């Protein structure tokens, strides 16, 4: 059984830091999905795992921040692999 013993751990968090990006390079996740031939959940997961860069515009409405990514990074992705059994 587990006890309420405290252990040393490291909390991993994603930090936000201001940076510069070319506005023409920023695209929505829907556009990224369309350009890459991948589904929206796959693109979202790539942002979550750090495979694609994740940007937010500071002027978005309070409490809402649209996730954006880089058109160049999406176009540089390797071709998507086919699922087993599909040809």
JOSULLIN-V131776 format. One record per residue. N is the residue number from 1. RES is the residue in one small letter. PHI is phi in radians with two decimals (none if undefined). Layout:
n | res | phi
N | RES | PHI
N | RES | PHI
//
This chain:
n | res | phi
1 | x | none
2 | x | -1.50
3 | x | -1.93
4 | x | -1.49
5 | x | -1.36
6 | x | -1.52
7 | x | -2.22
8 | x | -1.32
9 | x | -2.42
10 | x | -2.03
11 | x | -1.48
12 | x | -1.83
13 | x | -2.27
14 | x | -1.50
15 | x | -1.75
16 | x | -1.67
17 | x | -2.50
18 | x | -1.09
19 | x | -2.65
20 | x | -1.92
21 | x | -2.53
22 | x | -1.27
23 | x | -1.01
24 | x | -1.19
25 | x | -1.52
26 | x | -1.41
27 | x | -2.35
28 | x | -1.30
29 | x | -1.17
30 | x | -1.10
31 | x | -1.16
32 | x | -1.08
33 | x | -1.11
34 | x | -1.10
35 | x | -1.12
36 | x | -1.63
37 | x | 1.30
38 | x | -1.87
39 | x | -1.41
40 | x | -1.03
41 | x | -1.08
42 | x | -1.16
43 | x | -1.09
44 | x | -1.04
45 | x | -1.12
46 | x | -1.15
47 | x | -1.18
48 | x | -1.03
49 | x | -1.57
50 | x | 1.45
51 | x | -1.32
52 | x | -2.13
53 | x | -1.19
54 | x | -2.07
55 | x | -2.17
56 | x | -2.36
57 | x | -1.52
58 | x | -1.15
59 | x | -1.51
60 | x | -1.07
61 | x | -1.00
62 | x | -0.97
63 | x | 1.50
64 | x | -2.31
65 | x | -2.35
66 | x | -1.20
67 | x | -1.51
68 | x | -2.18
69 | x | -2.45
70 | x | -1.67
71 | x | -1.03
72 | x | -1.05
73 | x | -1.14
74 | x | -1.16
75 | x | -1.19
76 | x | -1.50
77 | x | -1.11
78 | x | -1.16
79 | x | -0.97
80 | x | -1.22
81 | x | -1.45
82 | x | -1.40
83 | x | -1.23
84 | x | -1.06
85 | x | 1.57
86 | x | -1.78
87 | x | -2.35
//
